Amino acid sequence: MSIWVWILLGIGGFFAVSLLVGLAVAAILANIGREFSELMEFEPLESSPVKDPAQSTPKTARRRLVDGQSGGLRLE
């Protein structure tokens, strides 16, 4: 066989091995992703965040907003 046949066989073998290694890595990553997605817990829609920002602020911040106290610098 000529040298060109060996070169073509080497190139073909390289591509075949790289394809097999890529498929093996993809299978491992798919398995890891599948196991990770089983660990995730999604919250139901009933516990969605409150739409009104006044209800989501702490009591002291809400009291300051209602009383008009900002807690910052006062210009008198």
N, C-alpha and C positions, 0 to 999 in steps of 0.2 A: 504494500500500500504506500501511496505517496505521502509526503509530509502534510499536504493540504487536507487529506482525509483525516489524519490524526488531529490536526488543528480544528477542523469542523466538529469532530467527535468530542474534543475537549471543551469547545465552546457550548455545544449542545448539552454535555454533561454538567457543565457549570450552571447553565440556566435551569436544568431539571433539578439539581440539588438546591439551588436558591429558591425555586418555586416550592419544593417540599419543606424547606426550612421556614419559609414565609407562611405556608399553610399551618404548620405546627405552632408557630408563634400566635397566629390568629386564633387557633382553637384554644390555646391556653388563655389568651386574653378574653375570649368569649366566655370561657368557664368562670374566670375571675369576675367579669361583669355580671354574669347571671347570679353568682353567689352574693355579690355586693347589692344587687337590686332586691334580693330577698331580705336583706337586713334593713332596708329603708321602710319606714312606716309613714304613711301619708295621713295627715289630719283630715277628719271629716269636715264637710262644709259648715256644720253647725258651729264649729269653733273658729270661724273666720274672724279677722280683726274687726274691731268696732269702727263704724264709719264716722261717728261724731268725735272730733279730736278732743272736745271737752271731757268726754267720758274716759278717754284713754290717758289723760294726764294725771299725775299723782295729786293727792288732796291738797298738799301745800301749794303746788303750782296753780291749781284751780282756784284756791282761795285767794292767791295773789292776783290772779287775773280778774276775779270778781270784785275784789276790794280795790283794784287799781294800783296795787303795789308791785312795782317791777323788781325791786331789790337792787336796782342799779343806782347810778348817780341821780341825785335830785337837784333840780334847779329851783331855788326859791326866791 
